[in-house]
């Protein structure tokens, strides 16, 4: 069984998403530092994780040119030892290390963004849509058919957004559940990973940055 550890980064963000769980809920994600990776290898082993994903309290690829050394240290720790995954809403970033990841997950917001997705090497390509109030069954089907017919996109997931009271919404929920494991995966919002942030491990996303640690 796969066991994930999510490395939570905060390099800043473009703030162009339709909603932002971090901003809307005033979550205090610490700024990412190179020294904040010092305990990562130990925590991977201690928690017996076979996947490590990079996601963010911003976007992991934001301000990339100033964070090259952070990525070098990350891959020194993980490359050839565990599988790695990148979560980003920024496709086609120049010099981004997409080929070093086993899977790249693109968080998209509208149908047209699908046309910008490319595969750079042999990585698995997944797209994820957060379902907002504007989504309809027709839009979900258009997205699903496009991904099914794509030679680039391997996996499609939908998930509910979290509102500004940190509560999961229910837009198109029953329809998405009916289609689960057919043309798409429907992900219920929950804390199913361990979260690593600046040498601490958390079991709840909303508590990242607090003193509670595993």
C-alpha positions, 0 to 999 in steps of 0.5 A: 500500500502506498504511503505518502508524505507531502512536503508543504512549501511556501515560496509565494504564489500567483494567487490566480486560483478561483479560491485559495484554501490557505488565503481564505482560511488565514492558514499560516504556512511557514516560508520554505527554507533549505534548512527546512529539509534537514529532517526529511530523510529521517521522517521518510524512513521513520514513517515508512513512506514510499511516495513523497509529494511536493505541494504548497501553501502557495505554488511549488514552482512559483519563484523557481529561479530563486529556489534551485538549491532547495530543489537540488537538496530535495532530489539529493534526499529522494532521487532513487530512494522513493517515488516523487510527485509534484503538485502545481497549477503552473504548466510549462514553467521554463527549467522546471524539474518535471522530468525528475518526478514520477508523477506531475499533478496539474491543478486546473480551473477551467477546460481551456487549461487542459490544452496547455498540458504537456508531458516532458519525459516519462512522468505520469500526468494527472490533472485535478479539478477543484469543483466550484459553484460554476461546475455543471455535469456537462462541463465535467463530461467535457473534461472527462472525454477530453482527458480520456482521449488524450495521449498526454493526460493519464489520470483525472480527478475531481475534488470538492473545494473547501470554503472560507470556514474550512468546510467541504462543499458539495457541488455536483457531489452525487454525479461525481460519486456515480462516475468514480473509478469510471472516467474519473476519480472523485476525491473526498476531502480529508487528511489522508497524508502526512504533511512535512513542513520545515522539519515538522510532521503534521497529520492535519493540514490546517494545523501546519505551522502550529506546534503540534507535530507527530 
